[in-house]
Structures are given as structure tokens and as C-alpha cells.
Amino acid sequence: MATNQEHVNLLGATGSPFVCRVQIALKLKGIEYEFVEENLATKSEQLLKYNPVHKKVPVFVHNEKPISESLVILEYIDEVWKQNPILPSDPHQRALARFWSKFIDDKIVSTSFKSVFSLDEKEREKNIEEATEALHFLENELKDKYFGGEEFNFVDIAAVFVAFWVPLVQDITELQLFTAEKFPKLYNWSQEFLDHPVVKETLPPREPLFAFFKGRYESLLAASK
């Protein structure tokens, strides 16, 4: 637990997969913190002060020292609070965890969203193809119950986007990007991961998030006509 001498804040937005990553790590390690909800349409002075470069959430503030970018924050949390480690102790395994977590951000996050929210058919097909290829790589990397073995770790937390957000946004257009038939191991992993008590208690409510993305998609469709 964070001691009385430690002050931990998390600037975030409910519904952000990147913020959710940090919340899962904090929950797993039992770290008490204050959550500061940010409205990204009107960024607060605090957010601009702590993250003047990207002006994005999450921002993790430990004893008035801010850290940005979710994967960087996860590493920091794991180094400061040793209980329930999320990165492997073996240097090679740690390097692999970093690689696959960055792979998820670089190859799956953006292409998945573009697969849903791109109205250009050629652009959509290109992103579907790229996302599908990346998901196959991730499927082949999964060897156990979790990417971390019997307990979830750094890669699993990074992949919360795949488990929760990809099915949510693909349901808006009935896009069959991530299914049990295409990715049986990854799909089973996603069900195990989402059912883990720590994860289940941390995820944002699905229905408001679904309504938000559906509204955004329908606005895009209306604007294109």
C-alpha cells in the first residue's frame, strides 16, 4: 500500500484503455490513489502542467512527480512497488514483455479503431488486414493461460485493449475482427482475463462506453452523406 508519506494521483478519463491499464496495475498492487477525471475537450491546467508535451491521459503523479504514457507508467509502478510484480525478473523475458506490449500499441490499437471508424472502404480493408495479421502474431505468442503464465503480467495488462475495447467497437458495425473462430487461444485468454477479479472490478461500464462509440460512429456516417 502507498504509505502516508506518499501521494499518488492518476489523471485520466473513464473509458480510456490506456488509463485502464494503469488502474489495473494499481489495483493488483493494492496502491491507494486519487483519481482525477479529465475532460479532454477542455484540458485542465493540471493536465497541461503535468503533461505539456502530449497533453494526454493517463498522467501518473507520485509525490508531485508526473509520468506520462501508460506503458512507461506501468514500468515505474512495478519498480517502485515490488509486491505482485507485473514484469518478469528474467532480463530476456522482460525485454520480450516490453516488445509485445509496444507491438500491441503500434500494430493493433490504431488499426482496430480505424477498421471501425474509417468510412473509406479501401482504408478500412487495409486496416482490417493489418489488425488481423497482428492479432495472429499475438495468438501465436500466447502459450499459457495468460501471457504471464498462470498469472497475468505486463503484456496481459497492455492487451486489455484487445480483450475489452476491440469486441466493443467491432459490435458497433458487426465487424468480425476478433472472434473465437479466428483466434481461439486469444479469445479464451480474453474471457479468463476479463473474468479475473482485479480486472473485472477495474473495467469501465460497457453500456455507456458502447453508446459513446456508437454515437461517434453514427455521427461520422451522417457527416459523410
C-alpha positions, 0 to 999 in steps of 0.5 A: 500500500502507498504509505502516508508519506506518499501521494499518488494521483492518476489523471485520466478519463473513464473509458480510456484503455490506456488509463485502464491499464494503469488502474489495473496495475494499481489495483493488483498492487493494492496502491491507494490513489486519487483519481482525477477525471479529465475532460479532454475537450477542455484540458485542465491546467493540471493536465497541461502542467503535468503533461505539456508535451502530449497533453494526454491521459493517463498522467501518473503523479507520485509525490508531485512527480508526473509520468506520462504514457501508460506503458512507461507508467506501468514500468515505474509502478512495478519498480517502485512497488515490488509486491505482485510484480507485473514484469518478469525478473528474467532480463530476456523475458522482460525485454520480450514483455516490453516488445509485445506490449509496444507491438500491441500499441503500434500494430493493433490499437490504431488499426482496430479503431480505424477498421471501425471508424474509417468510412473509406472502404479501401482504408478500412480493408487495409486496416482490417488486414493489418489488425488481423495479421497482428492479432495472429502474431499475438495468438501465436505468442500466447502459450499459457493461460495468460501471457504471464503464465498462470498469472497475468503480467505486463503484456496481459495488462497492455492487451486489455485493449484487445480483450475489452475495447476491440469486441466493443467497437467491432459490435458497433458495425458487426465487424468480425475482427476478433472472434473465437473462430479466428483466434481461439487461444486469444479469445479464451485468454480474453474471457479468463482475463476479463473474468479475473477479479482485479480486472473485472472490478477495474473495467469501465461500464460497457453500456455507456462506453458502447453508446459513446462509440456508437454515437461517434460512429453514427455521427461520422456516417451522417457527416459523410452523406 
